[in-house]
């Protein structure tokens, strides 16, 4: 009986030690998902061409995040994969790997101000994501 108790206690202790030192597979489990872009807000009230615009409702633009990759799917834009770098409470999206001069204009339609854009990441609740950049604020809903 003492041997069974000893083995049980040892097993539980081993499980406790190993479960406490396991690292997450993804550094930001909240971000890693597929997000539908709901709205683009322009900080200065003007869009990227300088035209007055308070906010823009968008349809069918999706952002997918997984580990160090971001995927944007939008009408008129083939699926574009970018590289993400998380730094504290912000994220940098880098699309400079493509040699496409027209890509910057297409990314602007999705709320990114350049080929390399940095955003502050906020989660108002479990179903929503807000990315705040220099020129835009992107509001997402978990899909």
N, C-alpha and C positions, 0 to 999 in steps of 0.2 A: 504494500500500500504506500509506504514511504517513497519507494522508487517511482511509482506512477505520479505522485504529487510533485516530486522533484522534477520529473520530465515535463510535466504540464507547466510548472512555474518557469522552467528554463525555456520552453518553447514560447511562452507568452513574453518573457523578457527579450528574447531574440527578435520576435516580431515587432515589439515596441521600439527597439533600437534601430532596426532596419527601416521601419516605416517613417521614423523621425528624420532620417538622413537621406531620404529619396528626394531627388531634384525633379522639378516639373519638366516635362518634355518641351513645353512651350513657355517662354518667359512671360507672356501676357495672355493668359487663358481668356480673359474678358474680351480682348480685341479679336482673337482668332475666331473668325466666323464669316458669314456672308451678310453684308449690310446693304440695305436699299437706301439710296440718297433721297431724302424727302425735300430738302430746301437748301438753297445757296443764298446766304446773306452777304451783301457787300458792305464792308466796314465803313467806307466813306460815302456810301449811297450811290456810287457810280460803278458800272460794270468795267470789264477790262479794257474796253474801247473808249471809256470816258463818258459813256451815255448814262443819264440818270436811271437808277434802278435800285429800289429798296431791297427786294429779295426776289428770288426766282424759284418757282415750284418746278420740279423736274420729274420726268417720267422715265422709267425703264433704265436707270443708271444704277449699277450694282458695283460695290467694292467687296472684294474678298481678301481677307488677311489670313496668312498661315506662316508662322515662324518669321522668316525674313523676306517674305514675298507678299506683294500686293497685286491683285488682279482687278482691272477695271473693265467692265463690260458696259457698253453704251451704244445706242443707235448711231451709225456712221463711224464707229470706232471699232476696229477689230480688237479682239481680246489682247490687252496690253499688260504684260507682267513687268512690275518694277521691283526694286530692291528697297526694303525698309530697314531703318536703323532706329531702334528705340533708345532714347536718352532720358531717363527719369520719367517725367510726365509728358514728354513730347515724342513725336515720331517724324522721321524724315522719309519722304517717298522720292526715290531717284529713278528717273526714266532715261538717264543719259546713255544707257547702254544701246539705245536705238540710234541709228544714223538716219533720222527722218525729220526733215525741216518742218513738215506740216504737223508733226505730232504735238508741238506746243499749243497750237490753236485748238486742236481736238481736246487736249487736256484742260484747256480753259473752259470749255463747255461743261466739264465735269467739276469745276470749281478750283482747279489747281492753277496757281498763278505762273508757274514755270515748270521746266522739266525736272528740277529738283525743288521740292516744296517741303517746308517744315510746319507742323501743326501741333498745338497743345491738345492732348487727349483728355476728354472728360466723359464720365458715364453718369448722366442724371438719374438713371435707374437701370435695371437689368435689360431692358428692351431697347434702350436708346444710347446713341453715341454722338458726341459733338467734337468735331475737329476745328480748332480755331487757328487760322493762319494770319499772315500779315495783312492780306487783302480780303479774305473771305472767312465765313463761318459755315461749315458744312454740318447739317443735321441729318442723322441716319436713324433708321429703324431696323432692328434685327429681323432678318428675313426667315 
